[in-house]
């Protein structure tokens, strides 16, 4: 069995179309879309319409909840602030009721039991926590701490916008596994049980943050346990597409004008394929600024002192930059 894994489209219709064209060649049996269809880029409504027409398995991500929670008691503090949350305010005006109802009915995680193959757990982060994510350089113990309650051997996760394929393990012992050494009288570990998990992140279709601006996804094929623990072998893909139309839509849609600092940082992320929002917040705090209290002031200092805007413009294909990834 062959399954395509997509995630983190973030309103980038053109990247999604490029991936779907590639899927036509690869012919998977099923397609799983692991959350964050919307927000950050200008074509969220169009992405929802596109996905609704497909026979895909879809779960929600944290960005769906920004939309669904807005104006409710579940909303994060300050979401009514048009400066900090201007991006979301723009989004609220561009997703209609029918599209919102589709997002509202999506599951947060799924377990898939295809006949003849090992089960798969799917969550945008981990079940119950959609903002947990994994990285290639992350210590194994940190990953295990987040997945050890998952019974399935294979977890499809997303959220971090980087492609990940990690096998992690934990030696589990209960009291029956602790034996008494007859010579020393001490307790020693018996055979116990080695638990293993295969953690796969297909990367981001619409907003990759691993330095590669191409639209990213993965294919998993069912294989024997002797080939890949957990029974699923992953292969990652990156598909080129022209980002100019998406970058131009930041301007023509009015989203950049309304969204302020956060939307400009999303624009930068599309240009550089680097985590510009995280970089900005880290720089601000390291240099004595509080972006949560003074978003614009901290950003002005960041732009002036870091030279990051000039760096981005040098790469921006709309600014006569090369567009070549650093």
N, C-alpha and C positions, 0 to 999 in steps of 0.2 A: 504494500500500500504506500502511496505517495501523497503527502500533505504539504501544501504551501502555507507558510506562516508570514503574515503581514502584521504590522503594528505601527502606531504613532504616525498616522497620516497628517494630522494637524492641519487639515484644510488645504492641503497641497494637491489639487486635482491633477495637475500635469504630471507630477511624479507618480501618482496612482495609475494614471493611464499608461505610463511607460512600463510599470510593473505588470499590469494586466496584459499588455502586449507580449511581454516575456513569458508570462504564464501560459499563453496560447501555444508556445513552443514546448514548454516543459510538461504540459498536460497532467497536472496533479489530479488525484481523485477527489480531494476536498481542499477547501481554503478556510483557514482560521484567521480572523482579524482580531488582534489582541489589544483593543482599546485605543483611546485618544484619536478618534476620527476627526475631531473638531478642534478649533481654536489655534491661535498663533499665526496662521496664514489666511489669506483672504477668501478661500473657496469652501468654507465649512458646509454651507447649505448644499452646494453642488456635490460635495463628497457624500453627504448623507443620501441624496437622491441616487447617486451612482451605486452606492453600497446596497441600498434597498432593492435594487433591481437584480442583485446577484444572489445566487444560492450559496451563501457563505455562512459560516458559524462566526458570530460576532459577540464579543464581550465588551463591557464598558471600561473606560479608564478614568483617571482622576479629572481630566479636562471635561469629560461629560458631566461630572458632578459640579464643576464650577457653573455650568449652564443650568443644571437641574436644581441646584441649591439656591441660586440667586433669587432674592425676594422672599425667602422662607426663613424659618427659625434655624434651619441648618446652615445658612450662609456664613461664610467666614467673616469675622469682624472687619469692618471697613470696606466691604464690597460695594457699598453705596458711594464710595469716593471715586468720582469720575477721573481723578488724576491718576491714582494708583491702579484702578481697575477699568480705565477707559477702553482697553482692549475687549474686556468682557461686555461692557455696555454696548459697544459696537456690535458684538456678536449677538446680543439679545434681540437686536433690531433686524437681524438678517437670517434668523432661523424661525420658521413659521411653526404654528401649533402642531401640524401633522408631523413635521420633522422632529420636533421636541418630544412628541408622544412615542416616536420610534426609539429615541434614546432612552426614554423613561422605562421602556419594557425590556431593555437588554439585560442579560444576567451579568453579575459581577465576576463570577468564575464558573467554570464548568469542568466536569470529569467526563472524558470520552472513552467509551468501551466498544471499540470496533472489534468485530468478531475475528478471532485468530491472531490478534496482536496484543501487546501489553497496553494497559490503559495510560491515558495522558491527562494531566491536570493543566488547566489553562487559567491564568489570572494575569491582569495587567502588571501587578507587582507580585504579591503572594496572596492567597485567599484571606480575605478580611482586611488587607492592608494594601491599597492600590498605589501607594507612594514608595513602597520598598522596591529597590532595584539592585542589579548586580553588575559587576565589572570584571574584566579579564584579570586585572592585577589585584583584585580583592583577596584577602586571606581566606583560605578554605573554611576556617572556623567561623568566620563571620557569615558566610553563606549558609553553612550548616545550621547556625543558630536561627536563621529565618525560615528554613525549610524542614526542620526536623519533625514538625507535626504533620507533614504531608505524607500520606500513605503511598501515593503513586511514585513510581521510580523516575518518571520524566515530568518535569515542570516546564511549561512554556511561559516565560515571563517577558516583560517589556520595560517601558518607563525610562530607562537610562539612555536610549537612543544610540546604543552601541551594540555591535554584534558579539554575542557571547556563546561559547560552547564549553561548558565546564562539567566534569565529573567530580563530585565531592562525596566524602564518606564519613561515617561516624561509627566507631566501635561502641556498641551498646551492651551493657552488662547489668543484669538485675542481681538480686541476692543469690539466686541459684547459680549464678556464674562465678561467685566468689567462694573459692575453696580454701579449706584450712590446710596449711603445710604441716604435716605430722612431725617434721623435724624441728621447725621453729615456732610452731603455734600461731603463726601470722596468717592473715587472709591474703590470698593471691588470686589474680584474675584467671578464670577458666577460659573455655573456648569462646563463649559469648556469641554475639551476632554482629556482623559488619553490615551496616545499612548504607545504601548508596543512592544518590540522586543524580540525574542528568538534567542540568539547568541550561536551557536554550533561550537566547534572546535573538530574534531575527534582525534586530536593528530597526531603524526608522525609515519608513517609506518617504516621508515628507520633510523631515528635519533631522538628518543624521548629525551626530555630534562627535564623530570619531575622526574628523579631518578629511573625510571622503564625501564630497557633495553629491555623489550619485544616489539614486533611490535604492534602498536596501531592503532585502527580504531573505527568507530562508526556505529550504525544502527539507523535509525529513522523510526518510524511507524506512519502512519496517524491515528489520534485519534480525538475525539470530543473536542470542545473548553473547555468543562467543565473538561476534563482530563488534558489538557496542553494548555495554551494560545498560539495561533498561529497554533494549530492543528497538531503538530509533537512532538512525545515523543522520546527522545534520550536515547540510551543505549551504554555505552562505553565498548570496549573490549581490551584485551592485550593478545598477542599470543607469547609463547616462541619459540625461534629458536636458532640454534647454531651460534654464532657470529664469531667463529674462522675463517671460510672460508673468510668472508668479511675482517677481520683484516689482515689475511695473504695476501689478494689481494692488500692491501696498499703497501706491500713490492714487491710482485711478478710482479705487473703491472708497477712498476717504478713511480707511482704517488707520493709516499711519498718522494722519492729522488728529484723529480722535484718541488714539491709543497711547500717545505720549511715550515716555521713556521705555516702558516694557515692550511696546510694539516695535520701537526702534531697535531694541536688543534682539527681538525675534528676527527682524530684518537682518541684523548683523549675523545671527546664527545661520540663516539661509546662505549668506555670502561666504562665511568662513568655515562652516560645519564644525564649529567649536562651541563649547558651552558658555556663551557670552554673558548670560544672565548670572550664572554662578560666578564667573570671573569678576563681574561688576560688584556683586555683593561681597565677595571675599576681599577685593581691593578696598572697598569702602570701609569695611570694619577694621582691616589692618592699618588703615590710615586715619582712623579716628572719626569717620563719618557714619551716620546711621541712616541708611536708605529707607528704613521703615518709618522714620520720623520726618525726613526731608529728602524725598526721592529725587526731586529736581536739583536741589542744591548738591547732593552727593554726586549725582550724575554729571553736573557741570564741572565739579572738581575732577572727577574721573576722566572726562574728555580732555580737559585742559592739561592735566598732569601726566596721563598715561600715553597719550598719542594714539589711543586705540581707534578713534574714528578715522584718522588718516590711514591707519593700517587696513581697516575694512574697505575704505574707498579705493585703495590701491588694488584690491581684489574684485571689486564690484563691477560686473560687466556693464552695468548701466552708467558707470562713471568712467568708462574707457579703460577700466582695469583689465588685467589679463584674465581674471576669473579662474586662474590656475590655483588649485588648492595648495597651501603652504605645506 
